[in-house]
Amino acid sequence: MRVGFYWKTSALTLCLMALAAANSLAASDERLRTRLEAQSLEGSPYGEQPLHDVRQLLEFYESRDFERQWTHRDGSLNDTGDHLLTVLSNSRYLGLLPQDYHVDLIQQVSDQEKGSNHGKAIDLELLLTDGLMLYLKHSYQGKVNPREIHADWTMDGRTLNRLNTQQGQFTVEKLEAMLADSEPEHPDYSRLKAYYRQLLERTRDNDIDFPPMTGLLKPGSQSPVLASVRQALSQLGINIKTDGNPESFDEQLKRGLMQFQQHHGLNDDGILGQRTYDLLRKIVNGDTSTVRANLERWRWLPTQIASDYLLVNIADFNLRLVRDNETVLSMSAIVGKPFRMTPVMSEKMRYVVLNPSWSVPYTIASKDLLPKMRSNPDYFRQTGMQVFENWGQNQRTIDPATVDWNKVSARRFPYHLRQPPGPNNPLGRVKFMFPNPHSVYLHDTNDHSLFRKGERGFSSGCVRISQPIELLYEIFRDHPRITRQSLDEILGQGKETSITLHQPLNVYIQYWTVWIDESGQPVYRNDIYERDARLLKALNESWLNKPQE
């Protein structure tokens, strides 16, 4: 728990400090030591202000013989202190709250007349150092605990223990090096951060007026909304010729809308609905909230992202294979339904299974398949599904025809179902395994029709991919023994076969609702799991009053 130390100084304390102060650095150091060791002081001209970690402050100054880092003896800030205050003030450009790092109080104390408060240097020292410690923590591993948003979170984030390792007097150069090291080291994060700053600093003079819209607008429609849509598309580089009335929906406007919808993962039907309209307004007039939420998600990732990895963006319904930080393969994906969400995780792919059988999870068997068994007498013949009683060495095969499925309880489903390899198997011809607590994996499918949908949240948690064989070939491209020909031979045999990867491949399953593409354009996706609002609410909570474990 946070040490209960509040910023309280009394007039008597200030007088004693003034009497004890000498013109030597040692006297100043002693005041700093006394203030930290006191743990609780009363009365404050500044109001209550909790320090976040008194123990770490004490360790920090002990390692420096209690020498001040940010202030002169008269209480004014030195160059490094000035720079640190600017950094803490600019934390808003990371989507963080400057008041969490005492910025308001630091400025209040700093603005006092020089020499009017002999404890001023000590006040600023502790506030600045405490603010820096918390800023580095938030910049390095996020302000919000990801488990507040993802109840099943298991991914290890970044750990920070760097402030006390920076020995000696701080300089602007030392501080800058530490700050640069605290943020995620990935070009996607850097692009998103730059875009966020651009949104914060933009003026509203050129905002487009988007009138309220109801219903759907299609070719042939007339509406003042369409003039705003044309103007917005033009700002995004989608130029549409207007031969007649700008409020008329013609074929050229339809093609422009289709181009916009394709870029942002919407159904590219060229019809102007509320989702397309709202997204167009959000992008053109600037939306900071979505970007801010996604900056925080980047801070939850592990310290280093490998140069070779496989990335699934749940909100984008997409998988990318990256080699040497370059995308070599990209494909559509189907992810979990909102009530059976695909979890966010970071794991390592270790093996693949060709011609996999499907051991049906209990939830799917009892909730999804049991109704099909009851309604279709030919279900087992058509699918080849096998039924087992018990598990492991004690399991035995059951003839499904001997079971009255109408009497089987969905709440206490007593059987284990398994579907052998074959054309009816929902896992298709290959599954890609990265052992994890959620039992989630990537796999082929025997039904590719759903890949034609714009939003593809249809699975029970696992990720179906549209080009599994191409991914299989690419993963084993540099394997010393496994070739494309040998993979084809195994697939052709139809026998379930596991193959270990020569080197484990990093797999990141993430949830990003906005990013900046390589051309510098923002790309937004629908928040299918409705997580952005919860994350923003947590980001907006003041850390000063937030109980910590």
C-alpha positions, 0 to 999 in steps of 0.5 A, spaced: 500 500 500 502 507 498 505 509 504 501 514 508 505 520 507 502 527 506 505 534 504 504 538 511 509 543 513 508 547 519 510 554 521 514 552 527 517 546 522 519 552 517 522 556 523 526 550 525 529 549 518 531 556 517 534 556 524 538 550 522 540 552 515 547 554 514 550 556 508 553 550 507 551 544 502 551 539 508 545 543 512 541 543 506 542 536 505 540 535 513 534 538 512 532 534 506 534 528 510 530 530 516 524 531 512 524 524 509 525 521 515 519 525 519 514 521 514 509 525 517 509 533 518 503 537 520 500 544 517 501 546 510 501 552 506 500 548 500 494 543 502 494 536 502 499 532 497 500 525 498 507 523 496 507 516 492 513 513 495 517 515 501 521 509 501 523 510 494 525 517 495 529 516 501 533 510 498 534 515 492 537 521 496 541 516 501 545 514 494 546 521 493 548 523 500 542 527 500 544 532 495 539 536 491 538 534 484 533 539 481 534 546 485 539 551 487 540 553 495 535 559 494 529 555 492 530 556 484 530 550 479 536 549 476 537 547 468 535 540 470 529 542 474 526 546 469 527 541 464 524 536 468 518 540 470 517 541 463 517 534 462 512 532 467 507 538 464 508 535 457 506 528 460 499 530 457 502 528 450 503 521 452 495 521 454 497 522 462 495 527 467 500 532 469 497 533 476 498 526 478 506 528 478 504 534 482 505 539 476 500 544 479 503 544 486 510 544 483 509 551 479 505 554 485 511 553 490 516 555 484 512 561 483 514 563 490 518 569 491 526 567 492 528 567 499 520 567 502 520 560 504 527 557 506 524 550 505 522 551 498 528 548 495 526 541 499 519 542 497 521 542 490 526 537 491 521 532 493 515 533 489 519 533 483 523 527 484 516 523 487 513 526 480 519 523 476 518 516 479 511 516 478 512 518 471 517 513 469 513 508 472 507 510 468 511 511 462 514 505 462 509 500 464 502 504 464 498 508 469 492 503 468 493 495 471 491 491 465 487 487 469 482 492 470 480 492 463 482 484 462 480 480 467 484 474 464 490 478 463 496 473 463 502 477 459 508 480 463 509 487 462 515 491 463 518 492 470 522 498 472 527 499 477 532 504 474 531 511 477 536 509 483 541 506 478 542 512 475 548 514 480 551 521 481 548 528 479 543 529 474 544 533 468 539 534 462 543 529 458 542 524 463 535 525 464 533 525 457 536 518 456 532 515 462 526 518 459 527 516 452 528 509 455 522 509 459 517 509 453 516 503 448 521 502 443 517 501 436 515 505 430 508 504 431 508 507 438 512 513 435 507 514 430 501 514 434 504 518 439 506 524 434 499 523 431 496 524 438 500 531 439 498 533 433 491 532 435 492 536 441 495 542 438 491 543 432 486 549 432 479 548 431 478 553 425 478 548 420 473 543 423 468 541 418 460 542 420 457 535 420 449 536 421 445 531 424 444 525 420 438 519 421 437 513 417 441 511 411 443 515 405 444 511 398 445 513 391 440 518 389 439 521 396 439 528 397 441 531 404 446 537 406 450 532 410 453 530 403 456 536 402 460 535 409 462 528 407 465 530 400 469 536 404 471 531 409 473 525 404 477 531 400 481 533 406 483 525 407 485 525 400 479 522 397 478 527 391 471 527 388 468 531 382 462 534 383 459 536 377 452 538 380 449 539 387 454 537 392 448 535 397 446 530 391 449 522 392 452 520 386 456 514 383 462 518 384 461 519 392 459 512 392 466 510 390 469 515 395 465 512 401 467 505 399 475 507 398 474 510 405 470 504 408 475 499 405 481 503 409 477 503 416 475 496 415 467 497 414 463 494 410 465 497 403 458 498 400 458 505 399 452 507 403 452 512 408 450 509 415 451 512 422 458 508 423 461 511 417 459 518 418 461 518 425 468 515 424 469 520 418 467 526 423 472 523 428 478 522 423 477 529 420 475 533 426 480 529 431 479 524 436 484 524 442 480 519 446 481 513 442 488 515 441 490 516 448 487 509 450 491 505 445 497 509 447 496 506 454 495 499 451 502 500 448 505 501 455 503 494 457 507 490 452 513 486 454 520 490 454 522 488 447 518 486 441 522 481 437 524 483 430 520 476 428 513 475 430 506 474 429 501 479 430 493 478 431 490 485 432 483 483 434 479 489 433 482 489 426 480 482 424 487 481 421 494 477 422 501 479 420 507 475 420 513 480 421 520 478 419 526 483 421 520 488 422 517 488 415 511 485 414 511 479 409 504 476 410 498 479 412 491 476 412 484 476 414 482 473 421 476 471 425 476 472 432 472 471 438 464 473 439 463 479 444 461 474 449 467 469 448 472 474 447 479 472 444 484 474 450 490 479 449 496 475 450 504 474 448 506 467 447 511 463 443 509 458 438 512 452 439 509 447 434 504 446 429 499 440 428 497 438 421 490 434 419 488 436 426 483 432 430 478 437 434 477 435 442 471 440 443 471 444 449 466 443 454 462 450 453 462 449 446 459 442 446 454 443 451 452 450 449 453 450 441 453 443 439 448 439 443 442 443 440 444 441 433 445 433 436 438 434 438 435 437 432 439 433 427 438 425 427 444 425 422 449 430 425 454 424 427 454 421 421 455 428 417 460 430 422 464 424 424 464 426 431 466 421 436 463 421 443 467 418 449 465 417 456 470 419 462 477 422 460 484 420 459 486 412 460 479 411 463 475 414 457 471 409 452 467 410 446 460 411 446 455 409 440 451 416 439 445 412 437 445 409 444 444 416 447 437 420 448 440 427 447 434 430 449 435 428 456 442 430 456 443 436 461 447 442 458 449 444 465 452 437 466 454 435 460 457 428 461 461 426 455 467 428 451 467 429 444 472 429 438 472 430 431 477 426 427 481 430 421 477 431 415 473 436 410 468 437 416 473 438 421 472 446 424 480 446 425 481 445 417 488 442 415 492 446 420 493 449 427 498 453 430 500 452 437 502 457 442 501 453 449 497 458 454 492 458 460 486 460 455 487 454 450 487 459 445 490 457 438 490 459 431 487 455 426 484 453 419 477 452 418 472 448 413 468 454 412 471 460 409 465 464 407 465 468 414 472 472 411 467 476 406 464 479 412 467 486 414 467 485 422 469 478 424 467 476 431 464 469 430 469 464 434 469 462 441 475 465 442 480 461 438 483 465 431 481 462 425 485 465 419 484 465 411 491 463 409 493 458 413 497 454 408 501 460 406 502 461 413 505 454 414 510 455 408 512 461 411 513 459 418 518 453 416 521 457 410 528 456 413 527 450 417 533 445 416 529 439 414 522 441 413 520 443 406 514 445 402 514 439 399 514 435 405 509 439 408 504 438 402 505 430 403 503 430 410 497 434 409 495 429 403 496 423 408 490 426 412 494 423 418 494 428 425 501 430 425 505 435 430 511 438 427 516 442 432 518 449 430 526 450 429 525 456 433 519 458 437 516 464 434 513 470 438 506 471 438 502 477 440 495 477 440 493 485 441 487 489 441 488 496 438 482 500 435 487 506 432 494 506 429 498 510 424 499 506 417 506 506 414 503 512 409 502 516 416 494 516 415 490 514 421 486 507 421 481 506 426 477 500 428 470 499 431 471 497 439 468 491 438 469 489 445 467 496 448 474 497 452 476 504 450 471 507 455 473 503 461 480 504 459 479 512 458 475 512 465 481 509 469 486 513 465 482 520 468 482 517 475 487 522 479 493 517 482 493 522 488 487 519 491 488 512 488 489 506 493 495 502 491 496 495 492 
